[in-house]
Amino acid sequence: MPIIKPRHKKRSAQSAMEYLMTYGWAILIIAVVLAALFELGVFNGSNLAPQACIAQAGFVCRNPVYTANGIGITFGQTTGREYFYSFLFIAAEGEPLNSSGIPQNFSTANALFIGNLTPGQTIGADFNASKFAYGQIPANAPIGTPFAGYVWLGYCLSPCSAPTAYSKVATITAKEAGTSSSAFGGYLGGGSGVIITTTTTTTTTTSSTSTTTICSVNDPTSGYDQSCNVVFTKNEGLSGDILTTGSITINSGVTLTSDGHIFVAGGTFDNLGTLNTGFLNGSFIPVAQRGNYAFPNSFGGSGGGGGDGCSSSPFSGQNTQAPGGSAGSPAGSAGSTPSPPAMSNSNIQTWYANGFSNYLSGAAGGGASNTNYVAGGGAGTYIQANTLIAGTINAMGGDSQACPVSGGNTNDPMGAGGGGGTIMLTYGPGGYTQGTYNVNGGYGGDWGANGGNGQVATYQWSTAPILP
């Protein structure tokens, strides 16, 4: 009888081979994909970190923005106490501490000075490249570069002149967004003391959702129009106008020099520091150029007239809508102030279209010598906001220069002062809080005359004259 061999082992081996052939390629592909993801850093814990700033109880930290220019946050406190002479700085995770328990590279010279941080106060805080000493925050890093670290606060609990305590008040994680000049005020002279904060819109339906939009900044010399809140946190000089549908804040202790640039806010303009309007033409200009700094349409002060204490050929001050002071022997006559401007939406729009500097600048003073420099006029400024809290604004004319020629007292000013600039403040239904203003003409010395004073003009509108 023939022996019949079982065939199930052959069938099992064949099935196993078919299984491997069928699924082996899929497993290989998955392995390759996982290897690629690992190489790209997808499974790196720091890459998975959220974009967040988590504050200690009583503090506020939100809206972290990490660009090629630095890291910015919105910071505040609700502890119920005031923190005096306070500084903020960011240190990377793992940064060694010194014997005082703070990051070893800390220096108040490179930290962000806030001043007094009051209960409920929220500010925009910009940590630019000069703050990168604390743990090497990567500047100009590739897009997606992660950062993890801490926000530190140095402070006193009573009035002082240097911090006496330091606390780690928040943990921050962020990724480089790759914006080289759009989140940290690339339009400023220094660019290191402004943060453009985020605007948050909340929509309520069956559930509440919140959408946050990160604003970008364009160079205002080519047009700046964003729905951002602009907060100046450090002394700065502007190189362009600031127009925003959000708010503009100059923090306490900050001096901002506009050099004739204007401010338009759809929300609130709040000057807690000092705004200097600067000199459109510099505090001194060459005599040969003095005719360029007459402003026949301006409401600023005219220039004072020169005297002959240094020279036998002094000359008159330049004019605005008011005539410049005449030259004299031995002394010139003072500049003067024009009639107040007729404020209306139509006129404001015309002045804006033609350049506000032509309507707000003080004129140059008269000189004592054709080889001398003459004093420039105050630049003036225009500010528009729904709610306007003016604070301290200075628009003084330039003081005269010391006598430069032999035969005169070289320490005795002989030229004339420049005219003071005009501060034009317009506000909407939110109202106006008067500030402290200085629009005086520049000092003319013993023989040169003072420049004419500028003026402060206010106007309430129901429809904004200039749309940001």
Secondary structure, 3 states (H helix, E strand, C coil): CCCCCCCHHHHHHHHHHHHHHHHHHHHHHHHHHHHHHHHCCCCCCCCCCCCEEEECCCEEEEEEEEECCEEEEEEEECCCCCEEEEEEEEEECCCCECCCCCECCCCCCCCEEEEEECCCCEEEEEEEHHHCCCCCCCCCCCCCCEEEEEEEEEEECCCCCCCCEEEEEEEEEEEECCCCCCCCCCCECCCCCEEEECEEEEEECCCEEEEEECCCCCCHHHCCCECCEEEECCCEEECCCEEECCCEEECCCCEEECCCCCEEEEEEEEECCEEECCCCCCCEEEHHHHHHHCCCCCCCCCCCCCCCCCCCCCCCCCCCCCCCCCCCCCCCCCCCCCCCCCCCHHHHHHHHHHCCHHHHCCCCCCCCCCCCEEECCCCCEEEEEEEEECCEEECCCCCCCECCCCCCCCCCECCCCCCCCCEEEEEEEEEEECCEEECCCCCCCCCCCCCCCCCEEEEECCCCCCCC
